[in-house]
């Protein structure tokens, strides 16, 4: 086996456990390769100060590679997690969500169901952090709390799903494409891996756009058909990362978050 080229991730004074958590997430996702999951970049070395991973040579995606990735992602999700909000297998420290320069604590544990998990491990903690940082306010929290009470209606048939092994931060920048023996394939990097809902990852891909998105969904549905109305739930799942962007960056993300909250509440008022 040829020696892997190394890419080192590091920063001054990282939060305790930041790099070990990411390494644990990569390794947990990589285990799903054995059941047909997508390629996940290899962890070479990790300490509290840095994370060494294989260096990926980037290329342009293709429709076929995107379809294949969709089917692989479904298989990784189906590899499962022991509970809603579970940390990566074998990892007991803090987990994080967000950019390298300003990651925030991501609660992990074992919530009783998806509504409890989304309420108490995702949306409300992030909105409260936004209030602490002066980006959001009490009205935003009231709207978020209202959304959480309406989750049984908003989730519809997706409420019955089982905890999936999700990437957790699957925007297009964390989905790389590379060539392997002349064939284009997807490679996952930079996760916030946990036991979550499969629609979280798909909603993140939709949030900022990704090439050949429709092909990804088609490939996914071939392996694990999504619950009816999944595209109508995207805005709900996107509230957490956009609330995070209010925390990290402020600016226009604040008005975007508020518009999204109003849109989700409007959906609920029509029983969608």
C-alpha positions in Angstrom: 0.0 0.0 0.0 1.4 3.4 -1.0 2.2 5.9 1.7 -0.6 8.6 2.1 0.2 12.2 1.6 -0.6 14.2 4.8 -2.8 17.2 5.3 -2.4 18.7 8.8 -5.3 20.6 10.5 -4.2 22.8 13.4 -4.9 26.1 15.1 -3.6 27.9 18.2 -5.2 26.9 21.4 -7.9 24.5 20.1 -10.8 23.6 22.5 -10.0 20.4 24.4 -11.1 17.4 22.5 -11.7 19.3 19.2 -9.3 17.3 17.0 -9.8 13.9 18.8 -13.6 14.3 18.4 -13.2 15.0 14.6 -10.9 12.0 14.3 -13.4 9.8 16.1 -16.1 10.9 13.8 -14.1 10.2 10.7 -13.2 6.7 12.0 -16.8 6.0 12.9 -18.1 7.0 9.5 -15.2 5.1 7.8 -16.4 1.9 9.4 -19.5 2.1 7.2 -17.3 1.7 4.1 -17.4 -2.0 4.9 -21.2 -2.0 4.2 -21.0 0.2 1.1 -20.7 3.6 2.7 -18.9 6.5 1.0 -15.1 6.9 1.1 -14.1 8.8 4.2 -10.7 10.4 4.4 -8.2 8.4 6.5 -7.0 9.6 9.9 -3.2 9.3 10.1 -2.5 10.9 13.5 -4.3 13.0 16.0 -3.4 14.9 19.2 -5.0 17.7 21.1 -3.0 20.2 18.9 -3.5 18.8 15.4 -5.2 16.3 13.2 -3.3 14.6 10.3 -5.5 13.2 7.6 -4.8 12.0 4.1 -4.5 14.7 1.5 -7.2 14.5 -1.1 -6.5 15.6 -4.7 -9.6 17.4 -5.8 -11.4 17.0 -9.2 -14.8 17.9 -10.6 -17.9 15.8 -9.8 -19.9 13.9 -12.3 -23.6 13.0 -12.4 -22.7 9.3 -12.1 -20.4 9.9 -9.1 -23.1 12.0 -7.4 -25.7 9.2 -7.9 -23.2 6.7 -6.5 -22.5 8.9 -3.5 -26.2 9.2 -2.8 -26.5 5.5 -2.6 -23.4 5.3 -0.4 -24.6 8.0 1.9 -27.9 6.0 2.5 -25.8 3.0 3.4 -23.7 5.0 5.9 -26.8 6.4 7.5 -28.3 2.9 7.7 -25.2 1.8 9.6 -27.0 3.5 12.4 -26.2 4.9 15.8 -27.1 3.7 19.3 -29.2 6.7 20.2 -30.4 10.2 19.1 -27.5 12.5 19.7 -24.9 9.7 20.2 -21.3 10.7 20.0 -18.9 8.8 17.6 -18.3 5.3 18.8 -15.8 5.0 21.6 -15.5 8.8 22.1 -16.4 10.2 25.5 -15.2 13.8 25.3 -16.8 17.0 24.1 -18.0 17.3 20.5 -18.1 20.4 18.4 -19.9 22.1 15.5 -18.6 24.9 13.4 -15.5 26.4 11.7 -12.0 25.6 12.8 -11.4 29.1 14.1 -14.6 29.2 16.3 -16.2 25.8 16.9 -18.9 25.6 19.6 -19.9 22.8 21.9 -22.4 20.3 20.3 -24.3 18.3 22.9 -24.2 14.6 22.7 -25.9 11.9 24.7 -29.0 9.7 24.4 -32.2 11.6 23.9 -35.5 9.7 24.0 -36.7 10.5 20.5 -36.1 12.8 17.6 -38.2 15.6 18.9 -36.4 15.6 22.2 -33.1 15.5 20.4 -33.8 18.3 18.0 -35.2 20.5 20.8 -32.7 20.0 23.5 -29.5 19.0 21.7 -29.7 21.1 18.6 -32.0 24.1 18.0 -32.6 25.6 21.4 -29.0 25.4 22.7 -27.8 27.1 19.5 -30.4 29.8 19.7 -29.5 30.4 23.3 -25.9 30.7 22.4 -26.9 33.2 19.7 -28.6 35.3 22.4 -25.5 35.1 24.6 -23.4 36.4 21.8 -25.8 39.2 21.0 -26.8 37.9 17.5 -30.3 36.7 18.4 -32.9 37.8 20.9 -35.8 36.5 23.1 -38.3 36.7 20.2 -36.1 34.4 18.2 -36.1 32.0 21.2 -39.9 32.2 21.5 -40.2 31.2 17.8 -37.7 28.4 18.1 -39.6 27.1 21.2 -42.9 27.2 19.2 -41.3 25.3 16.4 -40.2 22.6 18.8 -43.7 22.2 20.2 -44.9 21.6 16.6 -42.3 19.0 15.7 -44.7 16.1 15.5 -46.7 18.0 12.9 -43.6 19.3 11.1 -41.8 16.0 10.9 -44.8 14.0 9.8 -43.8 10.5 8.7 -40.1 11.2 9.2 -40.7 11.2 13.0 -40.6 7.4 12.9 -37.1 7.1 11.5 -34.3 5.5 13.5 -31.1 7.3 14.6 -28.7 7.4 11.6 -24.9 7.7 11.4 -24.8 11.2 10.1 -21.9 13.4 9.0 -23.5 16.4 10.8 -21.9 19.2 8.8 -22.4 18.0 5.2 -22.3 21.2 3.2 -20.6 21.1 -0.2 -17.2 22.2 1.2 -17.0 19.0 3.2 -17.9 16.8 0.3 -14.8 16.4 -1.9 -14.5 14.7 -5.2 -11.4 12.8 -6.3 -10.2 10.4 -8.9 -9.4 6.8 -8.0 -8.1 4.6 -10.9 -9.7 7.0 -13.3 -13.1 6.9 -11.6 -14.6 10.0 -9.9 -15.7 9.4 -6.3 -16.9 11.3 -3.3 -14.8 11.7 -0.1 -16.1 13.0 3.2 -14.1 15.3 5.3 -14.5 17.6 8.4 -17.5 16.0 10.1 -19.5 16.8 13.2 -20.6 13.1 13.3 -23.3 11.9 15.6 -26.5 9.9 15.8 -29.1 12.1 14.1 -31.8 12.1 11.4 -30.8 11.2 7.9 -32.6 14.2 6.5 -30.1 16.5 8.4 -27.3 15.6 6.0 -29.5 16.0 2.9 -30.8 19.3 4.1 -27.3 20.6 4.7 -26.3 19.6 1.1 -29.3 21.6 -0.1 -28.6 24.6 2.1 -25.7 26.1 0.2 -26.1 24.1 -3.0 -24.1 21.1 -4.3 -23.5 20.0 -7.9 -25.8 17.2 -9.1 -28.0 17.4 -6.1 -30.9 15.7 -7.8 -28.7 12.7 -8.7 -27.6 12.4 -5.1 -31.2 12.2 -4.0 -32.0 9.7 -6.7 -29.1 7.5 -5.6 -30.2 7.8 -2.0 -33.8 6.9 -2.7 -32.7 3.8 -4.6 -31.2 2.4 -1.4 -33.4 3.9 1.3 -36.6 5.7 0.1 -37.1 8.9 2.0 -40.3 9.6 3.9 -42.9 11.5 1.8 -42.5 15.3 1.9 -38.9 15.3 2.8 -38.1 18.3 0.7 -40.7 20.3 2.6 -38.8 19.5 5.8 -35.5 20.9 4.7 -36.0 24.3 6.1 -36.7 22.8 9.5 -33.4 20.9 9.5 -31.6 23.9 8.2 -32.5 26.0 11.2 -29.7 24.6 13.3 -26.8 25.3 11.0 -28.2 28.8 10.1 -28.6 29.6 13.8 -25.0 28.4 14.1 -24.0 30.9 11.3 -25.7 33.6 13.3 -23.4 32.7 16.2 -20.3 32.5 14.1 -20.8 35.3 11.6 -23.9 37.3 12.4 -24.8 39.7 9.5 -27.3 38.5 7.0 -27.6 35.1 8.6 -29.7 36.7 11.3 -32.5 37.9 9.0 -32.2 34.6 7.1 -32.8 32.6 10.3 -35.8 34.7 11.2 -37.3 34.3 7.7 -36.8 30.5 7.9 -38.5 30.4 11.4 -41.5 32.2 10.0 -41.6 29.9 7.0 -41.5 26.8 9.2 -44.3 28.2 11.4 -46.3 29.0 8.3 -45.9 25.4 7.2 -47.2 24.1 10.5 -50.2 26.5 10.4 -51.2 24.7 7.1 -50.7 21.3 8.6 -47.7 20.5 6.3 
